[in-house]
Amino acid sequence: MKKRVLAIVLMFVCLTAFAGCNRYISSKDVYGFPEPTQQINITKTSAGQETEYTIGSENYDPEDLLVMPILEWFYGLELTESERPEDVEGNESYTFTVNGQPVFSYDFRGDEAYIIVSDKWYKVKNPSVPPIE
């Protein structure tokens, strides 16, 4: 009887350990936008061309909610830690700048994407194009 209980406990411990390996990280855990975030600058690089976007305004206005779609998009991403993947052609890269500092990049490859924060790479479970246009 003791062996059976011990085997069940060991099996439960192993399953719990393996379940933790694939746990998703909330994007809030890798970067948090400052409160209030009034303006976000984004540089999109695609096919060798750069396009710059400015979302929001320089002056604080509590009625200006233009940055909300970006915040909701980012905070809705589910991530796992990753190694840097191989470079590919045809991807789109987005660099997000807040308060004059680049804070993260988003490498969108269609059906897969990566967030890069402080040289750490995270694979995105639910990739989508950032809502900037």
N, C-alpha and C positions, 0 to 999 in steps of 0.2 A: 504494500500500500504506500509506504514512504517513497519508494522508487517512482511510483506512478505520479504522486503529487510533485516530487522533485522534477520529473520530466515535464509535467505540465507547466510548472513555474519557469523552468528554463526555456521552454518553447515560448511562453508569453514574453519573457525578457528579450529573447531574440527578435520576435516580431515587433515589439515596441522599439527596439533599437533600429531595425530596418525601416520602420515607418518614419522615424525621425530623420532619416537620411534624405528623403525626398520632400521634406517640409518646405513650403514656399515662404519666402521672406516678403513682407509688405514693403512697398517702396518707401513708406514713411520711415522705415527703419534704416534706410540708406541715405536719405536726404529729406529734410523738412524745410519747406519754403518759409521765409520769415513772415511774421505777422505784423502789420498787414503787408501783403505783397501787392504793390501797386503797378509795377511794370516788369515785364519779362522781355528780354531781347533774345531772338533766336536766329541762328545762322544755319541755313539749310545748304548742304553741299550735295550735289547730284550731277553726275556726268561732267565733272570738272567745273561746274558753275556754282557760284555762291549766291544765295538770295537771303537778304536780311529782313526780318520781321520785328516789329515792336508792338507788343500787346500791352494795353493799358496806358496810363499817363504818368508823367513825372511827378505831378502834384497830387497829393493824397485827396481822394474824393470817395467817401464811403458809399456813394451811389454808383461809382464806376466798378462794374463787375466783369469787365472784359477779360481779366485773367482767370476767372473761375473755370471755364472749360479746360484750360491747361492744367490747373490744380486737380480738378476731378479726374482728368485723363491720367495724370501721373500717379495720383494716389490710388487709382484703380488697377495699376499694374501689379502682377504677381511675379516675383523673381526667385531665381535660385542662383547661388554662387556658381561662377563659371571661370574657366581658364579663357584667355584671349583666343578667339577663334581665328582661323585662317582668313586673310584678306580675300575679298571677293569683288568682282566688278558688278556694277548695276545696283549697288546698295545706295541708300540715302542716309546721310549723317546729319544730325541736328545737334547743335551746341546751344545749351540754354544758359543765359547769363542773367544774374540777378544782382542788383546793387553794384554793377560794374565788374563782377567776378564770374568767370565761367564756373557753373556749379555741377553740371553733369552733361553727358552726351548720350544721344540715342542713336544707335546704329540699326536702321530698319532694313531688313533683307527680304521683305515680302512675308513669307510664312514663318520667319524667325527674326528676332530682334534682341539687342543687347543694350543695357544701360551701363555706362561707365561713370563711376564716381570715385574720385581720388585714385585713379589707376587701378581700381578694382572692377572686374567685369561681372555682370549679372545677366543671365539669360532670362528673357521675358516669356512667361507662360502664355500670355494673352496679347500678342503683338498687334498694334494698330498704328495708323498714321496719326501723329499729333494734330490736334484741332487748331491749326494756325491760320488757315485760309478761309 
